């Protein structure tokens, strides 16, 4: 059985007040391939009232490997800012997978 998973990924929990309106803050997304095949064509798609800088995503994540991807975030509205982050990727047979997480950044 072939198993491919990037389900094991995290974005750190942010303490209240760490973000400020229109100010950049660096953080990272950590992804681990817990599957039995390599993940390729990895995409990270954040959506919300927050800007993200360009970030380098590995073109392939070998099985059992972990990668930390630094990103910069800047909230564009005051209050609690909901963010949806989706990681999409393909396996060696070009089958597509996606995993999403919701988080909230408080200011």
Biotite code that builds the C-alpha atoms (Angstrom):
import biotite.structure as struc

atoms = struc.array([
    struc.Atom([0.000, 0.000, 0.000], chain_id="A", res_id=1, res_name="UNK", atom_name="CA", element="C"),
    struc.Atom([1.345, 3.419, -0.936], chain_id="A", res_id=2, res_name="UNK", atom_name="CA", element="C"),
    struc.Atom([0.782, 6.082, 1.680], chain_id="A", res_id=3, res_name="UNK", atom_name="CA", element="C"),
    struc.Atom([1.557, 9.750, 1.227], chain_id="A", res_id=4, res_name="UNK", atom_name="CA", element="C"),
    struc.Atom([0.928, 12.318, 3.864], chain_id="A", res_id=5, res_name="UNK", atom_name="CA", element="C"),
    struc.Atom([1.899, 15.857, 4.711], chain_id="A", res_id=6, res_name="UNK", atom_name="CA", element="C"),
    struc.Atom([-0.826, 15.915, 7.365], chain_id="A", res_id=7, res_name="UNK", atom_name="CA", element="C"),
    struc.Atom([1.830, 16.424, 10.023], chain_id="A", res_id=8, res_name="UNK", atom_name="CA", element="C"),
    struc.Atom([2.471, 20.143, 9.620], chain_id="A", res_id=9, res_name="UNK", atom_name="CA", element="C"),
    struc.Atom([2.366, 22.978, 12.047], chain_id="A", res_id=10, res_name="UNK", atom_name="CA", element="C"),
    struc.Atom([2.180, 26.719, 12.310], chain_id="A", res_id=11, res_name="UNK", atom_name="CA", element="C"),
    struc.Atom([3.194, 27.983, 15.754], chain_id="A", res_id=12, res_name="UNK", atom_name="CA", element="C"),
    struc.Atom([0.563, 29.322, 18.136], chain_id="A", res_id=13, res_name="UNK", atom_name="CA", element="C"),
    struc.Atom([1.005, 33.057, 18.513], chain_id="A", res_id=14, res_name="UNK", atom_name="CA", element="C"),
    struc.Atom([0.765, 34.864, 21.855], chain_id="A", res_id=15, res_name="UNK", atom_name="CA", element="C"),
    struc.Atom([-1.803, 37.661, 21.969], chain_id="A", res_id=16, res_name="UNK", atom_name="CA", element="C"),
    struc.Atom([-0.341, 40.981, 20.825], chain_id="A", res_id=17, res_name="UNK", atom_name="CA", element="C"),
    struc.Atom([2.688, 39.590, 18.973], chain_id="A", res_id=18, res_name="UNK", atom_name="CA", element="C"),
    struc.Atom([1.380, 41.000, 15.672], chain_id="A", res_id=19, res_name="UNK", atom_name="CA", element="C"),
    struc.Atom([0.835, 44.673, 14.967], chain_id="A", res_id=20, res_name="UNK", atom_name="CA", element="C"),
    struc.Atom([-1.252, 46.222, 12.191], chain_id="A", res_id=21, res_name="UNK", atom_name="CA", element="C"),
    struc.Atom([0.784, 46.661, 8.975], chain_id="A", res_id=22, res_name="UNK", atom_name="CA", element="C"),
    struc.Atom([3.990, 45.361, 10.605], chain_id="A", res_id=23, res_name="UNK", atom_name="CA", element="C"),
    struc.Atom([5.868, 42.321, 9.330], chain_id="A", res_id=24, res_name="UNK", atom_name="CA", element="C"),
    struc.Atom([6.580, 39.394, 11.674], chain_id="A", res_id=25, res_name="UNK", atom_name="CA", element="C"),
    struc.Atom([8.629, 36.290, 10.787], chain_id="A", res_id=26, res_name="UNK", atom_name="CA", element="C"),
    struc.Atom([7.448, 32.793, 11.626], chain_id="A", res_id=27, res_name="UNK", atom_name="CA", element="C"),
    struc.Atom([7.730, 29.363, 10.022], chain_id="A", res_id=28, res_name="UNK", atom_name="CA", element="C"),
    struc.Atom([5.612, 26.497, 8.799], chain_id="A", res_id=29, res_name="UNK", atom_name="CA", element="C"),
    struc.Atom([7.008, 23.035, 9.562], chain_id="A", res_id=30, res_name="UNK", atom_name="CA", element="C"),
    struc.Atom([5.997, 20.135, 7.319], chain_id="A", res_id=31, res_name="UNK", atom_name="CA", element="C"),
    struc.Atom([6.905, 16.465, 7.678], chain_id="A", res_id=32, res_name="UNK", atom_name="CA", element="C"),
    struc.Atom([6.294, 13.822, 5.030], chain_id="A", res_id=33, res_name="UNK", atom_name="CA", element="C"),
    struc.Atom([5.031, 10.818, 7.014], chain_id="A", res_id=34, res_name="UNK", atom_name="CA", element="C"),
    struc.Atom([4.066, 8.878, 3.897], chain_id="A", res_id=35, res_name="UNK", atom_name="CA", element="C"),
    struc.Atom([5.826, 6.124, 1.963], chain_id="A", res_id=36, res_name="UNK", atom_name="CA", element="C"),
    struc.Atom([6.495, 8.202, -1.188], chain_id="A", res_id=37, res_name="UNK", atom_name="CA", element="C"),
    struc.Atom([8.135, 11.523, -1.937], chain_id="A", res_id=38, res_name="UNK", atom_name="CA", element="C"),
    struc.Atom([5.890, 14.597, -2.076], chain_id="A", res_id=39, res_name="UNK", atom_name="CA", element="C"),
    struc.Atom([6.487, 16.937, -5.012], chain_id="A", res_id=40, res_name="UNK", atom_name="CA", element="C"),
    struc.Atom([5.120, 20.182, -6.466], chain_id="A", res_id=41, res_name="UNK", atom_name="CA", element="C"),
    struc.Atom([4.358, 21.411, -2.953], chain_id="A", res_id=42, res_name="UNK", atom_name="CA", element="C"),
    struc.Atom([2.281, 24.593, -2.691], chain_id="A", res_id=43, res_name="UNK", atom_name="CA", element="C"),
    struc.Atom([1.409, 26.630, 0.380], chain_id="A", res_id=44, res_name="UNK", atom_name="CA", element="C"),
    struc.Atom([-1.656, 28.819, -0.042], chain_id="A", res_id=45, res_name="UNK", atom_name="CA", element="C"),
    struc.Atom([-2.527, 31.173, 2.836], chain_id="A", res_id=46, res_name="UNK", atom_name="CA", element="C"),
    struc.Atom([-5.826, 33.081, 2.703], chain_id="A", res_id=47, res_name="UNK", atom_name="CA", element="C"),
    struc.Atom([-7.019, 35.816, 5.057], chain_id="A", res_id=48, res_name="UNK", atom_name="CA", element="C"),
    struc.Atom([-6.739, 39.499, 5.941], chain_id="A", res_id=49, res_name="UNK", atom_name="CA", element="C"),
    struc.Atom([-2.989, 39.178, 6.180], chain_id="A", res_id=50, res_name="UNK", atom_name="CA", element="C"),
    struc.Atom([-0.153, 39.614, 3.692], chain_id="A", res_id=51, res_name="UNK", atom_name="CA", element="C"),
    struc.Atom([2.561, 37.011, 3.216], chain_id="A", res_id=52, res_name="UNK", atom_name="CA", element="C"),
    struc.Atom([6.007, 37.451, 1.687], chain_id="A", res_id=53, res_name="UNK", atom_name="CA", element="C"),
    struc.Atom([7.375, 35.146, -0.915], chain_id="A", res_id=54, res_name="UNK", atom_name="CA", element="C"),
    struc.Atom([8.816, 32.021, 0.606], chain_id="A", res_id=55, res_name="UNK", atom_name="CA", element="C"),
    struc.Atom([10.904, 29.188, -0.772], chain_id="A", res_id=56, res_name="UNK", atom_name="CA", element="C"),
    struc.Atom([9.118, 25.870, -0.837], chain_id="A", res_id=57, res_name="UNK", atom_name="CA", element="C"),
    struc.Atom([11.088, 22.689, -1.480], chain_id="A", res_id=58, res_name="UNK", atom_name="CA", element="C"),
    struc.Atom([10.307, 21.187, -4.904], chain_id="A", res_id=59, res_name="UNK", atom_name="CA", element="C"),
    struc.Atom([10.279, 17.747, -3.289], chain_id="A", res_id=60, res_name="UNK", atom_name="CA", element="C"),
    struc.Atom([10.047, 16.480, 0.264], chain_id="A", res_id=61, res_name="UNK", atom_name="CA", element="C"),
    struc.Atom([11.450, 12.989, 0.655], chain_id="A", res_id=62, res_name="UNK", atom_name="CA", element="C"),
    struc.Atom([9.583, 10.499, 2.808], chain_id="A", res_id=63, res_name="UNK", atom_name="CA", element="C"),
    struc.Atom([10.245, 10.830, 6.550], chain_id="A", res_id=64, res_name="UNK", atom_name="CA", element="C"),
    struc.Atom([11.885, 14.232, 6.020], chain_id="A", res_id=65, res_name="UNK", atom_name="CA", element="C"),
    struc.Atom([10.950, 17.490, 7.735], chain_id="A", res_id=66, res_name="UNK", atom_name="CA", element="C"),
    struc.Atom([11.289, 20.979, 6.278], chain_id="A", res_id=67, res_name="UNK", atom_name="CA", element="C"),
    struc.Atom([10.907, 24.352, 8.001], chain_id="A", res_id=68, res_name="UNK", atom_name="CA", element="C"),
    struc.Atom([9.676, 27.096, 5.715], chain_id="A", res_id=69, res_name="UNK", atom_name="CA", element="C"),
    struc.Atom([10.210, 30.656, 6.993], chain_id="A", res_id=70, res_name="UNK", atom_name="CA", element="C"),
    struc.Atom([7.484, 33.145, 6.104], chain_id="A", res_id=71, res_name="UNK", atom_name="CA", element="C"),
    struc.Atom([6.754, 36.775, 6.950], chain_id="A", res_id=72, res_name="UNK", atom_name="CA", element="C"),
    struc.Atom([3.200, 37.815, 7.822], chain_id="A", res_id=73, res_name="UNK", atom_name="CA", element="C"),
    struc.Atom([1.601, 41.262, 8.106], chain_id="A", res_id=74, res_name="UNK", atom_name="CA", element="C"),
    struc.Atom([-2.008, 41.691, 9.354], chain_id="A", res_id=75, res_name="UNK", atom_name="CA", element="C"),
    struc.Atom([-4.014, 44.234, 7.356], chain_id="A", res_id=76, res_name="UNK", atom_name="CA", element="C"),
    struc.Atom([-6.966, 44.602, 9.779], chain_id="A", res_id=77, res_name="UNK", atom_name="CA", element="C"),
    struc.Atom([-7.302, 45.034, 13.547], chain_id="A", res_id=78, res_name="UNK", atom_name="CA", element="C"),
    struc.Atom([-8.639, 42.372, 15.921], chain_id="A", res_id=79, res_name="UNK", atom_name="CA", element="C"),
    struc.Atom([-8.585, 38.614, 15.552], chain_id="A", res_id=80, res_name="UNK", atom_name="CA", element="C"),
    struc.Atom([-7.547, 37.728, 11.997], chain_id="A", res_id=81, res_name="UNK", atom_name="CA", element="C"),
    struc.Atom([-8.646, 34.274, 10.791], chain_id="A", res_id=82, res_name="UNK", atom_name="CA", element="C"),
    struc.Atom([-6.244, 32.611, 8.357], chain_id="A", res_id=83, res_name="UNK", atom_name="CA", element="C"),
    struc.Atom([-6.752, 29.461, 6.298], chain_id="A", res_id=84, res_name="UNK", atom_name="CA", element="C"),
    struc.Atom([-3.540, 27.758, 5.189], chain_id="A", res_id=85, res_name="UNK", atom_name="CA", element="C"),
    struc.Atom([-3.644, 24.952, 2.618], chain_id="A", res_id=86, res_name="UNK", atom_name="CA", element="C"),
    struc.Atom([-0.727, 22.752, 1.647], chain_id="A", res_id=87, res_name="UNK", atom_name="CA", element="C"),
    struc.Atom([-1.186, 20.959, -1.681], chain_id="A", res_id=88, res_name="UNK", atom_name="CA", element="C"),
    struc.Atom([1.186, 18.448, -3.274], chain_id="A", res_id=89, res_name="UNK", atom_name="CA", element="C"),
    struc.Atom([1.484, 15.510, -5.674], chain_id="A", res_id=90, res_name="UNK", atom_name="CA", element="C"),
    struc.Atom([2.919, 12.037, -5.243], chain_id="A", res_id=91, res_name="UNK", atom_name="CA", element="C"),
    struc.Atom([5.239, 10.205, -7.646], chain_id="A", res_id=92, res_name="UNK", atom_name="CA", element="C"),
    struc.Atom([2.180, 9.034, -9.618], chain_id="A", res_id=93, res_name="UNK", atom_name="CA", element="C"),
    struc.Atom([0.931, 12.658, -9.989], chain_id="A", res_id=94, res_name="UNK", atom_name="CA", element="C"),
    struc.Atom([-2.035, 12.120, -7.666], chain_id="A", res_id=95, res_name="UNK", atom_name="CA", element="C"),
    struc.Atom([-3.013, 15.345, -5.908], chain_id="A", res_id=96, res_name="UNK", atom_name="CA", element="C"),
    struc.Atom([-3.469, 15.810, -2.159], chain_id="A", res_id=97, res_name="UNK", atom_name="CA", element="C"),
    struc.Atom([-4.293, 18.793, 0.054], chain_id="A", res_id=98, res_name="UNK", atom_name="CA", element="C"),
    struc.Atom([-4.439, 19.533, 3.755], chain_id="A", res_id=99, res_name="UNK", atom_name="CA", element="C"),
    struc.Atom([-5.871, 22.710, 5.356], chain_id="A", res_id=100, res_name="UNK", atom_name="CA", element="C"),
    struc.Atom([-5.666, 24.287, 8.783], chain_id="A", res_id=101, res_name="UNK", atom_name="CA", element="C"),
    struc.Atom([-7.381, 27.321, 10.230], chain_id="A", res_id=102, res_name="UNK", atom_name="CA", element="C"),
    struc.Atom([-5.719, 29.566, 12.764], chain_id="A", res_id=103, res_name="UNK", atom_name="CA", element="C"),
    struc.Atom([-6.373, 32.952, 14.250], chain_id="A", res_id=104, res_name="UNK", atom_name="CA", element="C"),
    struc.Atom([-3.860, 35.737, 14.728], chain_id="A", res_id=105, res_name="UNK", atom_name="CA", element="C"),
    struc.Atom([-4.831, 38.157, 17.508], chain_id="A", res_id=106, res_name="UNK", atom_name="CA", element="C"),
    struc.Atom([-3.677, 41.747, 17.713], chain_id="A", res_id=107, res_name="UNK", atom_name="CA", element="C"),
])
